[in-house]
Amino acid sequence: MHRNVFSAVVITIAMLAAACGDDSESSSTDDSTTTTAAESTTTAEPAPTTTAATTTTAAPTPVGVEMVSYPFWENDVAVEATEALDDLAAAYAAGLDSGQEPEMERFLFGDLAVGVFDEVFEGTTPERRQELMWMMWVSGYFGGRWLRGEIADAQPEAPLVGFSQTPTEDSFSGTMGRAAARLAALEGDDTEVLAAARAALFDRPSEEEGGDPIRGLADNFGYNRGYLEEILATPPEGVEASPQFQVNCGGLFDCVYTTPKLAVLEELGGFQALINSEEPPDAELVAELLPVQEAAIPRGVSVWSGGLSVQGFSQESYDQLLDVSSSFLETVQAAALINSRAVADEDVAAAQTGLVAEAVMIVWLEAYRAGLTFGDGVIELPAFS
């Protein structure tokens, strides 16, 4: 999560502070928002409707996503891929139970994000990686906008509601530059790749004088564990935390979910148990990481217990927040485990996968922050077409 009252509610990995110039052009905003940020609007082709032989017209099955205005500039890390997004939306709709209505929030912030990380951990091509990066920018940005709207409705006096920061091209370029740096580490020799994987686990000094450290995966796992555990422990009055979102956490990178969503966690389960055994591989690494994780947990707890809470959230909104929060914790856990395993086993291929996962999380987090802290205009989400 973020380290000030306005940005602390973001589901978080590291807040990296590097800036990278970009001369890309951006398109204008749509008419439903008031903003000085350059934004692009992408509209999917409408889905065809099917007419029965009688006078009754069958309800159209959503097969695409109709985009609304969002900040995005041309860059080398992420490329707009609306057709690929439509394909995933169609798969999501096709997988719903009979009578279940598709929900953009569930798809865009949950199903899509988990699906992207499933692909990352299975392995991707550079071209597909660019598409996935764009999808995570979209998922994060609108996830932040959604959460801001929910906070404003539930707690209109919250400090965040009175604060707005317009997304800028410089900030966007900095985010993509930080992701690009993680991807560039893939091109090093084996020793350099393994060193980069190890570095990803630990905090690094700020790139700005007097700034906060750049949080590594151990810190961010602890932080997001505390974040999720706090909102599970203190649900809104009259609202219950659904059993499906319960999580049981113990040692280093050790959380077990009632309904896990990320497939790679099962594969990593053996290593997760091993590093928490009496004789873990690379015991020195474990001894270094555990206190970093533990020190971060109280900071995560403080997000929803120090002036902000989920009180006033509806059951639907609370469930959605739990869904996004647990999904993010799963992804941080998986990235932390695979990087730790890479270091312990000197597994270069695992290290490369972990670095890609870290790059994707940078994009997702920073997009989420951009959406959360942008307070101008009407909050509008994409819709199924």
Buried (B, 14 or more C-beta within 10 A) or exposed (E): BBBEBBBBBBBBBBBBBEBBEBEBEBBEBBEEBEBEBBBBBBBBEEBEEEEEEEEEEEEEBBBBBBBBBBBBBBBEBBBBBBEBBBEBBBEBBEEBEEEEEBBBBBBBBBBBBBBBBBBBBEEBEEEBBBBBBBBBBBBBBBBBBBBBBBBBEBBEEBEBBEBBBBBBBEBBBBBBBBBBBBBEBBEBEEEBBBBBBBBBBBBEEBEEEEEBBBBBBBBBBBBBBBBBBBBBEBBBEEBEBBEEBBBEBEBBBBBEBEEBBBBBBEEBEEBBEBBBEEEBBBEEBBEBBBEBBBBBBEBBBBBBBEEBBBBBBBBEBBBBBBBBBBBBBBBBBBBBBBBBBBBBBEBBEBBBBBBBBBBBBBBBBBBBBBBBBBBBBEBBBBEBB
